[in-house]
Each structure stands twice: as structure tokens, then as C-alpha cells.
Amino acid sequence: MSTRSLIGRENADGTVSYIYCHYDGYLSGVGTTLLAHWVDPAKVDELIALGDLSALGASIGEKHPFDRWALPEEEREKVKGWCLAYGRDREENDAAARTIHSAKAYGMVQGVQVHYLLRADGIWHVQARRFEWRPLADVIADND
């Protein structure tokens, strides 16, 4: 079963650019990966530019077959930890990032369980089920 999430970046004008991530949206999945590997705003911009994801990895990686399990074990090890993107890797056309007018509006986007947002101050925040935005590191610490 998937835990769907959105990953967004608050822009200087207050808008939010964001992408969908299908798998592992829970705190110990996407949340922990964002804190460990996606803290540089420029790197997050590259992630958002990649478009919607099946799975978030520790790095963007390169184009590779969407069905990683069909790869020989050596190649599968090479792509381990790379993002799996609908546009790049499965060549879907409707997988580009979207932009919405505010963090409040972003938090209201339905169809996902968790919203992650890199605020303009460079701190990751999380919102689940329309609760208030909270710093992601604090929420993870509270759940340990």
C-alpha cells in the first residue's frame, strides 16, 4: 500500500512549486529522506523540476527503466537510491511540477496523506491531514 505525499518548495513570491510522490510518504520514508538528502534549496529545485515521482531517492540519478526489478542485479544496485520519476523514467506526459498561489492552498491539495514543504527560510515543514505546518525535524523527533 502506498502513502501518497506532496513535496513542495516555497518560492520567494509566496507561491509553492510542488510534485507528487506515490510511495513511502510517511515520516520515516519521504520525511527522513528529505531531511537527510534534500536540504540544499538548489538541489530541491532540481528535484521539483524532475516532476512527479513514484519513489523519492537520495539522489536524482539518471534515466533508467521504470521497472527496476527487471534489471540485472548489478544494474539494479547502480540505480538503488535514485529517484524513480514518472516523466523521465516512464515517459509519462502529465508529470510536470505544478505551482499554487500559497502554502495554505498547497496544504489544502487533496488526494495525499502528507504534505512536505521546504519553506523560504530553508526549513522543511510537514502537514498531515490538514493540521498546522510543523518543522519536520521536530515532528520526527517527537515520533521517535
Secondary structure, DSSP 8 states (H G I E B T S, - for coil): ----EEEEEE-TTS-EEEEEE-S--SIIIIIHHHHHH--SHHHHHHHHHH--EEE--SB------S-GGGS-HHHHHHHTTB-EEHHHHH--SS---EEES-HHHHHT--S-SEEEEE-TTS-EEEEETT---EEHHHHHHHH-
